[in-house]
Amino acid sequence: MANTKSAKKRIRQNIKRREHNRRYTSAARTYVTKTRELIAEGNFDEAEEAMKMAASTLDKAAGKNVIHKGNASRRKSRLAIALAKARAAAS
């Protein structure tokens, strides 16, 4: 356990920041999962809308340094590729 006043404050700050960051990671994960499920079902129009939301939330998380910019970019790219492959396979 922390002994100094500054260490106790740091613990309080870390808890607050973790909760704040969790909101962004959770939202991004939700939209990415939803997009992947829609792609698997074959609902490409709905999947495209969900992908836009996923991209937006990933960009927000990256903008607030919750996740790395490259991580957000990679995830968006993989979603777009998965959607394009599924569309090509369906037609």
C-alpha positions as CSV (number, residue, x, y, z in Angstrom):
1,M,0.0,0.0,0.0
2,A,1.1,3.5,-0.7
3,N,2.8,5.4,2.1
4,T,3.3,8.9,0.8
5,K,0.6,11.5,0.1
6,S,1.6,11.8,-3.5
7,A,1.5,8.0,-4.0
8,K,-2.0,7.9,-2.6
9,K,-3.1,10.7,-5.0
10,R,-1.5,8.8,-7.9
11,I,-3.6,5.7,-7.0
12,R,-6.8,7.8,-7.0
13,Q,-5.8,9.3,-10.4
14,N,-5.1,5.9,-11.9
15,I,-8.5,4.6,-10.8
16,K,-10.2,7.6,-12.3
17,R,-8.3,7.4,-15.6
18,R,-8.8,3.6,-15.9
19,E,-12.6,4.1,-15.6
20,H,-12.4,6.9,-18.2
21,N,-10.4,4.9,-20.7
22,R,-12.5,1.8,-20.2
23,R,-15.5,3.6,-21.7
24,Y,-13.7,4.2,-24.9
25,T,-12.2,0.7,-25.2
26,S,-15.5,-1.0,-24.4
27,A,-17.4,1.1,-26.9
28,A,-14.9,0.4,-29.6
29,R,-14.9,-3.4,-28.9
30,T,-18.7,-3.4,-28.9
31,Y,-18.9,-1.9,-32.4
32,V,-16.1,-4.0,-33.8
33,T,-17.8,-7.2,-32.6
34,K,-21.2,-6.0,-33.9
35,T,-19.7,-5.3,-37.3
36,R,-18.1,-8.8,-37.4
37,E,-21.4,-10.4,-36.5
38,L,-23.3,-8.5,-39.2
39,I,-20.6,-9.5,-41.8
40,A,-20.9,-13.1,-40.8
41,E,-24.7,-12.9,-41.1
42,G,-24.5,-11.3,-44.6
43,N,-26.1,-8.0,-43.7
44,F,-23.7,-5.9,-45.6
45,D,-25.6,-2.6,-45.5
46,E,-26.0,-2.8,-41.8
47,A,-22.4,-3.9,-41.4
48,E,-21.2,-0.9,-43.3
49,E,-23.1,1.4,-40.9
50,A,-21.7,-0.5,-37.9
51,M,-18.2,-0.2,-39.4
52,K,-18.6,3.6,-39.7
53,M,-19.5,3.7,-36.0
54,A,-16.6,1.3,-35.1
55,A,-14.1,3.5,-37.1
56,S,-15.4,6.6,-35.3
57,T,-15.1,5.1,-31.8
58,L,-11.6,3.7,-32.6
59,D,-10.5,7.1,-33.8
60,K,-11.9,8.7,-30.6
61,A,-10.0,6.2,-28.5
62,A,-6.8,6.8,-30.5
63,G,-7.3,10.6,-30.2
64,K,-7.5,10.4,-26.5
65,N,-4.4,8.1,-26.3
66,V,-6.5,5.2,-24.9
67,I,-5.2,3.0,-27.7
68,H,-2.3,3.6,-30.1
69,K,-3.1,5.3,-33.4
70,G,-1.6,2.3,-35.4
71,N,-3.8,-0.1,-33.4
72,A,-6.9,1.8,-34.4
73,S,-5.8,2.0,-38.0
74,R,-5.1,-1.7,-38.1
75,R,-8.5,-2.6,-36.7
76,K,-10.3,-0.4,-39.1
77,S,-8.3,-1.8,-42.0
78,R,-9.1,-5.4,-41.0
79,L,-12.8,-4.7,-40.7
80,A,-12.9,-3.1,-44.2
81,I,-11.0,-6.0,-45.7
82,A,-13.3,-8.5,-44.0
83,L,-16.4,-6.6,-45.3
84,A,-15.0,-6.4,-48.9
85,K,-14.1,-10.2,-48.9
86,A,-17.5,-11.1,-47.7
87,R,-19.2,-8.9,-50.3
88,A,-17.1,-10.4,-53.0
89,A,-17.8,-14.0,-51.9
90,A,-21.6,-13.3,-51.7
91,S,-21.8,-11.9,-55.2
